[in-house]
Amino acid sequence: MDYKKNIPIVVFDNQCYLCIKFAKIINFFAKGKFSIIGHYSKTGEAIRKEILDDSALDMFWFIDEKNAYGGRAALIPLLKSMITSKNKQRGHVINEEDCGEECKNPKAVFLRSTSLLSNSKTIKIH
């Protein structure tokens, strides 16, 4: 898969209500300049196999030309790229249909919120 033409990329859990809302917020503030890809989409699965490791599903990821940043480690590079990116708008539609009622309950929201703060990882891209 040629993911490099889609950089910068945000990979998120598209089966999690809070994660979908988070991806929509990122897309709004980035003005559509990032590729927003769900973990469980075909493209997301290909990226997980090619770039990420076993911890990929534990957090969201921000992927640029040199690194893949996961969770807490992704926040600063993501914000920096929002400000400095000169990419053209890509017009992504983030679909909420993958998220059932079980991902909207308070326990699921709490667990996902804490995972953002507790998980952090950086992977160098070759």
C-alpha positions in Angstrom: 0.0 0.0 0.0 1.3 3.4 -0.9 0.4 5.4 2.3 3.0 8.1 1.6 0.7 10.0 -0.8 -1.8 10.3 2.1 0.5 11.8 4.7 -0.2 13.3 7.2 -2.5 10.5 8.4 -4.6 10.2 11.6 -5.6 6.6 12.3 -8.4 6.3 14.9 -10.7 3.6 16.3 -13.7 3.8 14.0 -15.7 1.4 16.3 -15.5 3.8 19.3 -18.0 6.7 19.7 -15.6 9.0 21.6 -12.8 8.2 19.1 -15.1 9.1 16.2 -15.9 12.5 17.9 -12.2 13.0 18.5 -11.5 12.4 14.8 -14.2 14.8 13.7 -12.7 17.5 16.0 -9.2 16.9 14.5 -10.7 17.0 11.0 -12.4 20.3 11.8 -9.4 22.1 13.3 -7.0 20.7 10.6 -9.5 22.0 8.0 -9.6 18.7 6.3 -5.9 18.6 5.5 -5.2 15.2 7.1 -6.1 11.8 5.9 -8.5 10.4 8.6 -8.5 6.6 8.5 -10.3 4.2 10.8 -8.3 1.3 12.3 -10.9 -1.2 11.0 -11.1 0.1 7.5 -9.2 -1.7 4.7 -6.7 1.1 4.5 -6.3 1.2 8.3 -5.6 -2.6 8.4 -3.0 -2.2 5.7 -1.3 0.7 7.6 -1.3 -1.4 10.8 0.4 -4.3 9.0 2.9 -2.1 7.2 3.9 0.6 9.8 2.4 0.0 13.2 2.9 -2.8 15.7 0.7 -4.9 18.1 -0.1 -1.9 20.2 -1.8 -0.1 17.3 -5.3 -0.7 18.5 -4.6 0.7 21.9 -4.5 4.3 20.8 -4.9 6.8 17.9 -1.9 7.4 15.6 -0.5 10.4 13.8 1.7 9.5 10.9 4.0 11.9 9.1 6.9 11.4 6.7 9.4 10.1 9.4 7.4 8.8 12.3 4.2 7.2 13.6 3.2 8.8 16.9 0.7 7.0 19.1 -1.5 8.3 21.9 0.0 10.9 24.1 3.2 11.1 21.9 1.0 12.1 19.0 -0.5 15.2 20.5 2.3 17.7 20.0 3.2 16.6 16.4 -0.5 16.6 15.6 -1.0 20.2 16.8 2.2 21.4 15.1 1.1 19.8 11.8 -2.3 21.4 12.1 -0.7 24.8 12.3 2.1 24.3 9.7 0.6 21.9 7.1 0.1 23.3 3.7 -1.7 20.3 2.3 -4.8 20.8 0.2 -8.2 20.0 1.8 -9.1 16.3 1.3 -12.8 16.4 2.2 -13.1 13.3 4.5 -16.4 11.9 5.7 -16.2 10.2 9.1 -18.9 7.6 9.4 -20.5 6.9 12.8 -22.4 3.8 11.7 -19.7 1.4 13.0 -20.3 2.4 16.6 -23.1 0.6 18.4 -24.7 1.4 21.7 -22.0 -0.4 23.7 -19.4 2.1 22.6 -21.4 5.0 23.8 -21.9 4.0 27.4 -20.1 5.9 30.2 -17.6 3.1 31.0 -16.4 2.9 27.3 -16.0 6.7 27.2 -14.0 6.7 30.5 -11.8 3.8 29.3 -11.0 5.5 26.0 -10.3 8.9 27.7 -7.8 7.3 30.1 -6.1 5.3 27.3 -5.3 8.6 25.5 -3.3 9.8 28.6 -1.8 6.4 29.5 -0.6 5.1 26.1 2.3 6.6 24.2 4.6 5.3 21.5 6.8 6.5 18.6 7.7 4.3 15.7 10.4 5.4 13.2 9.3 4.9 9.5 12.0 3.5 7.2 
